[in-house]
Amino acid sequence: MRTVRTIMRWCLAIGFWTMVVSALWVALLGIVDPPVTWTMISQSLEQEEFRRSTVGLEEISRSLPLAVIASEDQRFFHHFGFEWERIRKAMEFNERKKGKRVRGASTISQQTAKNVFLWSGRNFLRKGLEVWFTLLIEALWTKERILEVYLNVAEMGKGVFGAEAAAQLCFDRPAGKLTGPQAALITATLPAPRRFSCSRPSGYLRGRQQWVLRQMRNIGDQMVPEVRERIRLKIERERARPKE
């Protein structure tokens, strides 16, 4: 029994200090830019060219975060890291399409947690850690900080990381000078940045660009409090509506 109690104490101590250290790590990166990610390391070894630049959110054209929100996570400002309705629908879709391409339901917060703190993979350990780090960044960072980090670490082409690097490569201009269509084209590459290129857009990518632009027009500028409030009220009405 003494051995069992000792093992339990060690496990509890390790679990406690793991949570403390990870929380401190997340808190630090709330004010300090992430130096590197696992994906960046692997791509720097695989690709002939590697581009990465870090800029503040205020140095990025407003069009790009709006395009990313419109495309990736339209309720970004109204959830605490997870969009449960999207997860439910994705699970139902994947259940019907067994053996075929799966549909994801990750929010911008989840993608940021995965990109900054974790490695690639789909095992239960990594997914569990993704949940933990998503909760931490939602608790310790502002939504604007989550957006800023995401836009600086997201893979936006082969060996291309961050809005500034993508803007320079694709349009030979800084991220702060991106137009709406240019921001939408960069955003269109995000689901498969190693397959799509905003510098050599295919017809399919142009189609996705137009879809992103339509979504941007439909939801409006969520950086404006009045627009955010309108969307919040819409979400509340949808939740109050009886489910069939």
C-alpha positions as semicolon CSV with decimal commas, in nm:
position;residue;x (nm);y (nm);z (nm)
1;M;0,000;0,000;0,000
2;R;0,282;0,238;0,079
3;T;0,422;0,189;-0,272
4;V;0,082;0,260;-0,427
5;R;0,042;0,579;-0,220
6;T;0,392;0,691;-0,319
7;I;0,316;0,635;-0,688
8;M;-0,012;0,825;-0,654
9;R;0,162;1,117;-0,481
10;W;0,423;1,130;-0,757
11;C;0,156;1,119;-1,026
12;L;-0,040;1,399;-0,859
13;A;0,275;1,608;-0,816
14;I;0,376;1,557;-1,179
15;G;0,024;1,642;-1,297
16;F;0,011;1,954;-1,079
17;W;0,347;2,089;-1,187
18;T;0,274;2,006;-1,551
19;M;-0,038;2,222;-1,531
20;V;0,150;2,503;-1,353
21;V;0,440;2,504;-1,599
22;S;0,211;2,490;-1,904
23;A;-0,001;2,777;-1,766
24;L;0,313;2,988;-1,708
25;W;0,432;2,901;-2,060
26;V;0,103;3,015;-2,211
27;A;0,103;3,332;-1,997
28;L;0,455;3,417;-2,115
29;L;0,359;3,376;-2,482
30;G;0,069;3,610;-2,419
31;I;0,325;3,892;-2,421
32;V;0,625;3,735;-2,600
33;D;0,609;3,613;-2,959
34;P;0,651;3,235;-3,003
35;P;1,009;3,178;-3,122
36;V;0,941;2,867;-3,332
37;T;0,690;2,583;-3,376
38;W;0,726;2,212;-3,452
39;T;0,579;2,264;-3,799
40;M;0,829;2,540;-3,873
41;I;1,117;2,315;-3,771
42;S;0,999;2,028;-3,991
43;Q;0,929;2,254;-4,290
44;S;1,264;2,431;-4,259
45;L;1,427;2,090;-4,306
46;E;1,198;1,979;-4,591
47;Q;1,163;2,293;-4,804
48;E;1,431;2,460;-5,012
49;E;1,310;2,803;-4,900
50;F;1,181;2,905;-4,559
51;R;1,009;3,238;-4,494
52;R;0,884;3,368;-4,162
53;S;0,819;3,721;-4,035
54;T;0,648;3,841;-3,718
55;V;0,443;4,162;-3,703
56;G;0,187;4,305;-3,464
57;L;-0,185;4,280;-3,532
58;E;-0,195;4,655;-3,589
59;E;0,061;4,609;-3,871
60;I;-0,163;4,363;-4,056
61;S;-0,436;4,486;-4,289
62;R;-0,774;4,462;-4,116
63;S;-0,894;4,260;-4,416
64;L;-0,682;3,957;-4,326
65;P;-0,814;3,881;-3,976
66;L;-1,165;3,948;-4,106
67;A;-1,107;3,705;-4,394
68;V;-0,971;3,440;-4,159
69;I;-1,266;3,477;-3,922
70;A;-1,514;3,465;-4,211
71;S;-1,352;3,152;-4,353
72;E;-1,233;2,958;-4,050
73;D;-1,438;3,056;-3,745
74;Q;-1,730;3,297;-3,783
75;R;-1,819;3,278;-3,412
76;F;-1,461;3,337;-3,298
77;F;-1,554;3,628;-3,069
78;H;-1,849;3,440;-2,921
79;H;-1,710;3,109;-2,795
80;F;-1,458;2,996;-2,537
81;G;-1,235;2,800;-2,770
82;F;-1,479;2,541;-2,904
83;E;-1,776;2,550;-3,139
84;W;-1,985;2,255;-3,020
85;E;-2,245;2,274;-3,296
86;R;-1,973;2,259;-3,563
87;I;-1,812;1,965;-3,382
88;R;-2,145;1,780;-3,373
89;K;-2,208;1,840;-3,744
90;A;-1,853;1,739;-3,835
91;M;-1,887;1,415;-3,637
92;E;-2,217;1,334;-3,810
93;F;-2,066;1,411;-4,152
94;N;-1,757;1,198;-4,086
95;E;-1,970;0,914;-3,960
96;R;-2,164;0,913;-4,289
97;K;-1,848;0,942;-4,500
98;K;-1,639;0,670;-4,336
99;G;-1,317;0,602;-4,520
100;K;-1,337;0,931;-4,710
101;R;-1,198;1,276;-4,641
102;V;-1,289;1,393;-4,291
103;R;-1,436;1,733;-4,209
104;G;-1,265;1,934;-3,937
105;A;-1,428;2,164;-3,684
106;S;-1,130;2,338;-3,527
107;T;-1,172;2,697;-3,419
108;I;-0,900;2,960;-3,461
109;S;-0,821;2,914;-3,091
110;Q;-0,771;2,539;-3,136
111;Q;-0,556;2,592;-3,444
112;T;-0,344;2,845;-3,255
113;A;-0,298;2,605;-2,962
114;K;-0,201;2,325;-3,200
115;N;0,036;2,539;-3,407
116;V;0,217;2,701;-3,115
117;F;0,239;2,430;-2,850
118;L;0,197;2,091;-3,017
119;W;0,319;1,858;-3,288
120;S;0,123;1,722;-3,584
121;G;-0,085;1,411;-3,532
122;R;-0,431;1,279;-3,449
123;N;-0,375;1,060;-3,144
124;F;-0,573;1,101;-2,822
125;L;-0,281;1,243;-2,624
126;R;-0,230;1,526;-2,872
127;K;-0,603;1,600;-2,891
128;G;-0,624;1,607;-2,513
129;L;-0,334;1,850;-2,492
130;E;-0,495;2,062;-2,764
131;V;-0,808;2,096;-2,550
132;W;-0,597;2,193;-2,246
133;F;-0,390;2,454;-2,429
134;T;-0,701;2,593;-2,603
135;L;-0,864;2,651;-2,265
136;L;-0,546;2,815;-2,136
137;I;-0,508;3,062;-2,423
138;E;-0,877;3,151;-2,405
139;A;-0,838;3,218;-2,031
140;L;-0,503;3,399;-2,041
141;W;-0,497;3,576;-2,378
142;T;-0,732;3,828;-2,535
143;K;-0,911;3,736;-2,857
144;E;-0,695;3,993;-3,035
145;R;-0,378;3,823;-2,906
146;I;-0,504;3,485;-3,027
147;L;-0,563;3,634;-3,372
148;E;-0,222;3,803;-3,375
149;V;-0,035;3,484;-3,284
150;Y;-0,237;3,277;-3,530
151;L;-0,166;3,518;-3,816
152;N;0,207;3,502;-3,738
153;V;0,250;3,125;-3,704
154;A;-0,005;2,985;-3,952
155;E;0,142;2,804;-4,251
156;M;0,041;3,000;-4,563
157;G;0,241;2,821;-4,831
158;K;0,530;2,577;-4,865
159;G;0,780;2,696;-4,606
160;V;0,586;3,023;-4,564
161;F;0,470;3,119;-4,216
162;G;0,278;3,425;-4,115
163;A;0,087;3,706;-4,283
164;E;0,391;3,923;-4,353
165;A;0,586;3,646;-4,528
166;A;0,281;3,547;-4,736
167;A;0,206;3,907;-4,836
168;Q;0,565;3,970;-4,943
169;L;0,590;3,645;-5,138
170;C;0,252;3,658;-5,311
171;F;0,199;4,030;-5,366
172;D;0,537;4,192;-5,300
173;R;0,388;4,419;-5,036
174;P;0,370;4,431;-4,654
175;A;0,080;4,266;-4,473
176;G;-0,047;4,609;-4,373
177;K;-0,113;4,697;-4,739
178;L;-0,317;4,389;-4,833
179;T;-0,648;4,454;-5,007
180;G;-0,964;4,257;-4,934
181;P;-0,928;4,026;-5,238
182;Q;-0,559;3,966;-5,159
183;A;-0,641;3,881;-4,797
184;A;-0,915;3,646;-4,916
185;L;-0,673;3,472;-5,154
186;I;-0,417;3,412;-4,877
187;T;-0,697;3,284;-4,652
188;A;-0,816;3,049;-4,926
189;T;-0,484;2,860;-4,904
190;L;-0,514;2,784;-4,531
191;P;-0,690;2,446;-4,552
192;A;-0,398;2,305;-4,757
193;P;-0,107;2,554;-4,767
194;R;0,138;2,302;-4,917
195;R;-0,099;2,222;-5,203
196;F;-0,230;2,571;-5,282
197;S;-0,025;2,881;-5,357
198;C;-0,147;3,242;-5,354
199;S;0,142;3,330;-5,585
200;R;0,015;3,080;-5,846
201;P;-0,359;3,049;-5,776
202;S;-0,552;2,773;-5,949
203;G;-0,911;2,808;-6,067
204;Y;-1,025;2,622;-5,757
205;L;-0,835;2,863;-5,533
206;R;-0,989;3,161;-5,713
207;G;-1,329;3,008;-5,646
208;R;-1,248;2,977;-5,276
209;Q;-1,127;3,337;-5,278
210;Q;-1,469;3,452;-5,404
211;W;-1,641;3,239;-5,139
212;V;-1,430;3,402;-4,866
213;L;-1,515;3,748;-4,998
214;R;-1,886;3,664;-4,989
215;Q;-1,856;3,543;-4,631
216;M;-1,673;3,863;-4,534
217;R;-1,956;4,071;-4,679
218;N;-2,222;3,858;-4,511
219;I;-2,088;3,873;-4,155
220;G;-1,944;4,226;-4,163
221;D;-1,655;4,373;-3,966
222;Q;-1,643;4,183;-3,637
223;M;-1,376;4,417;-3,507
224;V;-1,660;4,670;-3,464
225;P;-1,846;4,622;-3,131
226;E;-2,188;4,690;-3,286
227;V;-2,139;4,415;-3,544
228;R;-2,019;4,178;-3,274
229;E;-2,327;4,251;-3,065
230;R;-2,556;4,189;-3,362
231;I;-2,397;3,848;-3,417
232;R;-2,421;3,766;-3,046
233;L;-2,796;3,835;-3,048
234;K;-2,835;3,623;-3,360
235;I;-2,655;3,333;-3,192
236;E;-2,879;3,364;-2,884
237;R;-3,190;3,354;-3,103
238;E;-3,064;3,044;-3,281
239;R;-2,994;2,870;-2,950
240;A;-3,339;2,958;-2,818
241;R;-3,509;2,820;-3,129
242;P;-3,667;2,475;-3,065
243;K;-3,468;2,196;-3,223
244;E;-3,654;1,972;-3,463
